[in-house]
Amino acid sequence: MERIMNREDITRTVHGLNLQDDSVVMEGGSLVALGIERQGVFGTMELEVGSDTYRALRETDGWRDDGENLRHGNVLARIGASQMTTDRDFRLNGINYEGLPHMYGMAQAVGDTDITDTIRNYLWSAEAELPDVALAGELRELEAEVAQSAWGAPEIRVAVQGLYAVRTLYGSLADPNSVNTYQGMYETRPVAAILHAYEHTRHDVVGGVIRYNAVPGAMNERQFLSSLAGAANHDLIMGFGRQADNPEAYDEKLSAELVRDQLLRRGATEESAEAAYQGVMATAWNEAARRQNVRPEAGFVTEQVALAGSDLSRQSLVHGSHNAFLAPLENLQRRNFGWELNDVAIQARRDTGLVSPEVILGAIDEDDETRQSFAKAVAGNGDFTEYMTVPDGWSLDSPDVRLRNASLSRNIARRIMAGSSALAEYENLKKAQPAPWTVARR
């Protein structure tokens, strides 16, 4: 059995081989560099290298070509496309490492549950603490929107890592290929995170809290920081159902407990941690009242309103029109909706290797009954958008925009019912009303 390698072994090995800067340490080596424990023995360090580096290594003493990869002791090298092509990879001690979002998405696509379980269990733990170099992309995204005086606060660290964790576990609509799936105790079948991809957390909820903080007198600094930490982590744990489905361990409760524990571990005050907890709890859906679960008697009403209001804020934004497709595409895969689109989404992934709105919509178009059912759900999204109740005190609601988005949903639904392609309707919407993620995909 080959020896277990640690971070020092990796650094010494990579520098000793004089690898070029296009080389990226993958999977197990990256987990070791991040301090994430993986079950089993890690002995072979995998590298992705550029084609020129690969050819040079093949001609270097000590490297053996096994027909598919090059090997040098306990190092394996293959030609790959990673090569630091995204800001989700990171660099540590002069070495390039694969970032968790890329690693998790690739592992899920090929069914490598060893990798996905290792990453998910780590990110769902209070002990998770990633280095700044891994979080550089998220740090840059918030720098322009959060006062620099707040950067030393533990709430900022928890928020930044929460954004990275959500991108890792659920994927991004800005990725032209695929989002990720989730499942758990309640959602026992994989559900593609079409609605709950990174963009919901980043643009709707974190963005909503930032916009709310700009309203004069809406929040003080402590309330803002607590809300920001809660917003970034409010959907970090999914797959365990709504409060009515699983009252002891539903999604929002588990996410709220996790962000509270992480804040306390990072040195936040008990007041701030409890405020973030109550804010996340307020985003739960109250089935009886048909609204979110803001509870004034629990205290921290400002944080509750900030998170609950932000959670549904997309309906009041111009790109909320995209929920005409995104909400039904995810909801119809879920248990409470009879898993109506679940088999369609799973088969689409088997056929293409991808999970995206476009792939699932293309599959929907292949069956008229499925397309008609989907159209009814699109119309239902219009009804929800128009008649939804916002929390008392949420000042960023725009009924006029919501009404326009609702009317657009109903018009799209009518055209699909009349025979129009669901995929073509979505493509037309992206051109007519670009969203932040569709612009990023161009």
C-alpha positions in Angstrom: 0.0 0.0 0.0 1.3 3.4 -0.9 1.9 5.9 1.9 -0.6 8.5 2.9 0.5 12.0 1.6 0.1 15.2 3.5 0.4 18.9 2.4 4.2 18.9 2.9 4.6 15.8 0.8 2.6 17.3 -2.0 4.6 20.6 -1.9 7.9 18.7 -1.9 6.8 16.3 -4.7 5.5 18.9 -7.1 8.4 21.3 -6.6 10.8 18.3 -6.9 9.4 17.3 -10.3 9.8 20.9 -11.7 6.3 20.9 -13.1 5.2 23.8 -15.3 2.7 26.3 -14.2 -0.1 24.7 -16.2 -0.2 21.7 -13.8 -3.1 21.4 -11.3 -3.2 19.0 -8.4 -6.6 17.3 -8.5 -9.1 15.6 -6.1 -7.4 13.9 -3.2 -4.3 16.2 -3.3 -6.6 19.2 -3.2 -8.6 17.9 -0.3 -5.4 17.3 1.6 -4.2 20.8 0.9 -7.5 22.2 2.2 -7.3 20.1 5.4 -10.3 18.0 4.5 -10.1 14.4 5.8 -11.1 11.8 3.3 -12.1 8.2 4.2 -9.5 5.6 3.1 -5.9 5.9 2.1 -4.7 8.7 -0.1 -1.5 7.7 -1.7 -1.6 8.6 -5.5 -1.4 12.2 -6.3 -3.3 13.1 -9.5 -2.3 16.0 -11.8 -3.9 17.5 -14.8 -1.3 19.1 -17.0 -1.2 20.9 -20.4 -0.4 19.0 -23.5 3.1 20.5 -23.8 3.9 19.6 -20.2 2.6 16.1 -20.8 4.8 15.6 -23.8 7.8 16.9 -21.9 7.2 14.6 -18.9 6.9 11.6 -21.2 10.4 12.2 -22.4 11.7 12.7 -18.8 13.5 9.9 -16.9 11.3 8.4 -14.2 8.0 8.8 -15.9 6.2 5.7 -17.3 3.5 5.8 -19.9 0.8 3.2 -19.1 -1.2 4.0 -22.2 -3.7 6.4 -20.6 -1.6 8.3 -18.1 1.9 9.0 -17.0 3.2 7.7 -13.7 6.2 8.7 -11.6 6.1 6.8 -8.3 2.9 7.7 -6.6 2.2 10.6 -9.0 -0.2 10.3 -11.9 -0.4 12.9 -14.7 -3.0 13.2 -17.4 -3.8 15.9 -20.0 -6.7 18.0 -18.6 -8.6 21.1 -19.3 -8.6 22.5 -15.7 -5.3 24.4 -15.8 -6.5 27.2 -13.6 -9.2 28.2 -16.2 -11.6 29.4 -13.5 -11.3 31.5 -10.4 -12.6 28.6 -8.4 -9.3 26.9 -8.6 -6.7 28.1 -6.1 -3.0 28.5 -5.6 -1.1 27.6 -2.5 2.7 27.6 -1.9 3.2 28.1 -5.6 1.1 25.1 -6.6 -2.3 25.1 -8.4 -5.1 23.1 -6.9 -8.5 22.0 -8.1 -11.3 24.0 -6.3 -14.1 22.2 -4.6 -16.9 23.4 -7.0 -15.2 21.8 -10.0 -14.3 18.7 -8.0 -17.8 18.2 -6.6 -19.5 18.7 -9.9 -17.2 16.3 -11.8 -17.5 13.7 -9.0 -21.3 13.9 -9.0 -21.4 13.6 -12.8 -19.5 10.3 -12.6 -21.1 9.0 -9.4 -18.0 9.2 -7.2 -19.8 9.3 -3.9 -16.5 9.0 -2.0 -15.6 12.5 -3.1 -19.1 14.1 -2.9 -19.8 12.6 0.5 -16.4 13.8 1.8 -16.9 17.4 0.6 -20.6 17.6 1.6 -20.0 16.3 5.1 -17.1 18.7 5.6 -19.1 21.8 4.4 -22.0 20.8 6.5 -19.9 20.8 9.7 -19.3 23.6 12.1 -15.6 22.9 11.9 -15.4 23.7 8.2 -12.8 26.5 7.8 -11.3 27.0 4.3 -8.3 29.2 3.6 -8.6 32.5 1.9 -6.9 31.4 -1.2 -9.8 28.9 -1.9 -12.4 31.6 -1.3 -10.7 34.3 -3.4 -13.6 34.5 -5.9 -16.3 35.0 -3.2 -14.1 37.5 -1.4 -13.7 39.6 -4.6 -17.5 39.4 -5.2 -18.3 41.0 -1.8 -15.4 43.5 -1.6 -17.3 46.1 -3.6 -20.5 45.8 -1.6 -19.4 45.5 2.0 -17.5 48.2 3.9 -13.9 47.3 4.4 -14.2 48.0 8.1 -16.3 44.9 8.5 -13.8 42.5 6.9 -12.4 41.3 10.2 -15.8 40.3 11.5 -16.5 36.6 11.9 -19.9 37.1 10.1 -18.0 38.0 6.9 -15.9 34.9 7.0 -19.0 32.7 7.5 -20.8 34.5 4.7 -17.9 34.1 2.3 -17.5 30.4 3.0 -21.2 29.9 2.8 -21.3 31.3 -0.7 -18.5 29.1 -1.7 -20.2 26.1 -0.2 -23.5 26.8 -1.9 -21.7 27.1 -5.3 -19.9 23.8 -4.6 -22.9 21.8 -3.6 -25.6 23.1 -5.9 -23.7 24.5 -8.9 -24.3 27.7 -10.8 -26.7 28.7 -13.6 -23.7 30.6 -15.1 -22.1 27.2 -15.9 -23.2 26.5 -19.5 -23.2 22.8 -18.8 -24.8 21.7 -15.6 -26.0 22.5 -12.1 -25.8 19.9 -9.3 -28.4 17.7 -7.7 -29.3 17.2 -4.0 -31.2 14.6 -2.0 -31.6 13.7 1.6 -33.8 12.2 4.2 -37.0 13.6 2.6 -36.0 14.2 -1.0 -34.9 10.6 -1.6 -34.5 11.1 -5.3 -31.9 13.5 -6.8 -33.3 16.9 -7.5 -31.5 19.3 -9.9 -31.0 22.6 -8.1 -32.4 24.7 -10.9 -34.1 27.3 -8.6 -31.7 26.9 -5.7 -28.4 27.1 -7.6 -25.8 29.6 -6.4 -27.5 32.6 -8.1 -30.5 32.4 -5.7 -28.3 32.7 -2.7 -25.9 35.3 -4.2 -28.2 37.6 -6.2 -31.5 37.2 -4.4 -30.8 36.7 -0.7 -27.3 38.0 -0.1 -28.0 40.7 -2.7 -31.3 41.4 -1.1 -29.8 41.9 2.4 -27.2 44.3 0.9 -30.0 46.2 -0.9 -32.1 46.3 2.3 -29.1 47.6 4.3 -28.9 50.5 1.9 -32.4 51.7 3.0 -31.8 54.5 5.5 -32.5 53.3 9.0 -33.4 49.7 8.0 -30.5 48.0 9.9 -27.5 48.7 12.1 -24.1 47.2 11.4 -24.6 44.2 13.7 -28.0 43.4 12.2 -26.5 43.6 8.7 -23.6 41.4 9.5 -25.7 38.7 11.2 -28.2 38.9 8.3 -25.4 38.6 5.7 -24.0 35.4 7.4 -27.5 33.9 7.5 -28.3 34.9 3.9 -25.2 33.2 2.5 -26.0 30.0 4.4 -29.8 29.9 4.4 -30.1 27.1 1.8 -26.8 25.4 2.6 -28.5 22.2 3.7 -31.2 20.8 1.4 -33.0 17.5 0.8 -34.6 17.2 4.2 -38.0 18.7 3.4 -40.1 21.6 4.6 -41.1 22.2 8.2 -44.5 20.5 7.6 -42.7 17.5 6.1 -40.0 16.9 8.6 -40.5 19.2 11.6 -37.6 18.0 13.6 -34.9 18.3 10.9 -36.1 20.3 7.9 -33.9 22.2 5.6 -34.1 25.7 7.1 -33.7 24.4 10.7 -30.6 22.4 9.8 -29.1 25.4 7.9 -30.0 27.8 10.8 -28.3 25.5 13.4 -25.2 25.2 11.2 -24.7 28.9 10.6 -25.2 29.6 14.3 -22.6 26.9 15.2 -20.2 28.2 12.7 -20.5 31.8 13.9 -20.0 30.8 17.5 -16.9 28.7 16.5 -15.5 31.7 14.7 -15.9 34.0 17.7 -19.1 35.9 16.9 -21.2 37.0 19.9 -24.2 34.8 21.0 -26.5 37.7 20.0 -25.2 37.7 16.5 -25.3 33.9 16.1 -28.9 33.8 17.4 -29.9 36.7 15.1 -28.5 34.7 12.1 -30.3 31.6 13.3 -33.7 33.4 13.6 -33.2 35.0 10.2 -32.7 31.7 8.5 -35.6 30.1 10.4 -37.9 32.9 9.0 -37.3 31.7 5.5 -39.1 28.5 6.2 -42.5 28.2 4.5 -45.5 28.3 6.8 -48.1 26.0 5.1 -51.0 27.1 7.3 -50.5 30.8 6.8 -49.2 30.4 3.2 -46.3 32.7 3.9 -42.8 32.6 5.3 -42.4 32.0 9.0 -41.6 35.4 10.5 -42.2 35.1 14.2 -42.0 38.4 16.1 -42.1 36.6 19.4 -38.7 35.0 18.6 -37.0 38.4 18.5 -34.6 39.7 16.0 -37.4 40.9 13.8 -35.1 43.0 11.6 -33.0 40.0 10.7 -36.1 37.8 10.1 -37.6 40.4 7.8 -34.4 40.9 6.0 -33.9 37.2 5.2 -37.5 36.3 4.5 -38.0 39.4 2.3 -34.8 38.7 0.4 -35.6 35.0 -0.1 -38.5 36.0 -2.3 -37.1 39.2 -3.7 -36.5 37.9 -7.2 -40.2 38.2 -8.0 -39.8 41.9 -7.5 -36.8 42.2 -9.9 -36.9 42.3 -13.7 -35.1 39.0 -14.0 -37.7 37.4 -11.7 -39.4 36.6 -15.0 -37.0 33.7 -15.2 -38.8 32.0 -12.3 -41.5 31.2 -14.8 -39.2 28.4 -15.8 -36.8 27.9 -12.9 -39.3 27.4 -10.2 -41.4 24.7 -11.9 -38.3 23.0 -13.3 -37.0 22.3 -9.8 -40.3 22.0 -7.9 -41.8 19.4 -10.2 -38.8 17.1 -9.4 -39.6 17.2 -5.7 -41.5 14.8 -3.5 -44.3 17.3 -2.6 -45.0 17.7 -6.3 -45.2 13.9 -6.9 -41.7 13.8 -8.5 -43.5 14.6 -11.7 -40.4 15.7 -13.6 -37.9 13.7 -11.6 -37.7 10.8 -14.1 -37.5 13.3 -17.0 -34.5 15.1 -15.4 -32.7 11.9 -14.5 -33.1 10.5 -18.0 -31.9 13.8 -19.5 -28.8 13.6 -17.4 -28.2 10.0 -18.5 -28.6 10.9 -22.1 -26.4 14.0 -22.1 -24.3 13.9 -18.9 -25.7 17.3 -18.0 -28.3 18.9 -15.8 -29.4 22.4 -16.9 -32.7 24.2 -17.6 -32.1 23.8 -21.3 -31.5 20.0 -21.1 -34.6 19.4 -19.0 -36.8 21.7 -21.1 -35.6 19.9 -24.3 -36.7 16.6 -22.7 -40.1 18.1 -21.7 -40.7 19.1 -25.3 -40.5 15.5 -26.4 -43.8 14.5 -24.7 -46.9 16.6 -25.1 -48.5 15.4 -21.8 -45.4 16.4 -19.9 -45.2 19.8 -21.7 -48.9 20.5 -20.9 -48.3 19.7 -17.2 -45.3 21.9 -17.1 -47.2 24.7 -18.7 -49.8 24.5 -15.9 -47.0 24.8 -13.4 -45.6 27.9 -15.2 -49.1 29.5 -14.9 -49.1 28.6 -11.2 -45.9 30.4 -10.8 -47.6 33.5 -12.2 -50.4 33.2 -9.6 -47.8 32.8 -6.7 -45.8 35.8 -8.0 -48.8 38.1 -8.1 -50.5 37.1 -4.9 -47.6 36.2 -2.6 -47.4 37.9 0.8 -44.2 39.8 1.7 -43.2 40.1 5.4 -44.4 43.2 7.3 -41.7 45.8 7.2 -40.1 44.6 4.0 -39.7 47.8 2.0 -38.3 46.5 -1.3 -41.3 44.8 -2.7 -42.5 46.0 -6.1 -46.1 45.0 -6.8 -45.9 46.5 -10.3 -42.8 44.4 -11.3 -44.4 41.3 -9.7 -47.6 41.8 -11.7 -45.6 42.1 -14.9 -43.6 38.9 -14.1 -46.9 37.2 -13.2 -48.5 38.2 -16.5 -45.4 37.1 -18.4 -45.6 33.6 -16.7 -49.2 33.2 -17.7 -48.6 34.3 -21.3 -45.7 31.9 -21.6 -47.9 29.1 -20.2 -50.6 29.8 -22.7 -48.2 29.6 -25.6 -46.7 26.3 -24.4 -50.2 24.9 -24.0 -51.0 26.0 -27.5 -48.0 24.0 -28.8 -45.0 26.3 -28.5 -41.7 24.7 -27.5 -40.8 25.2 -23.8 -37.1 25.3 -24.6 -37.7 28.0 -27.4 -39.8 30.1 -25.0 -37.0 30.0 -22.4 -34.4 30.9 -25.0 -36.5 33.8 -26.1 -36.9 35.0 -22.5 -33.1 34.9 -22.0 -32.6 37.2 -25.0 -35.5 39.6 -24.1 -34.8 39.9 -20.4 -31.2 38.7 -19.6 -30.5 37.7 -16.0 -27.1 38.1 -14.3 -26.3 34.4 -14.9 -27.4 34.4 -18.6 -25.1 37.4 -19.3 -22.2 35.5 -17.6 -22.8 32.5 -19.9 -22.3 34.4 -23.1 
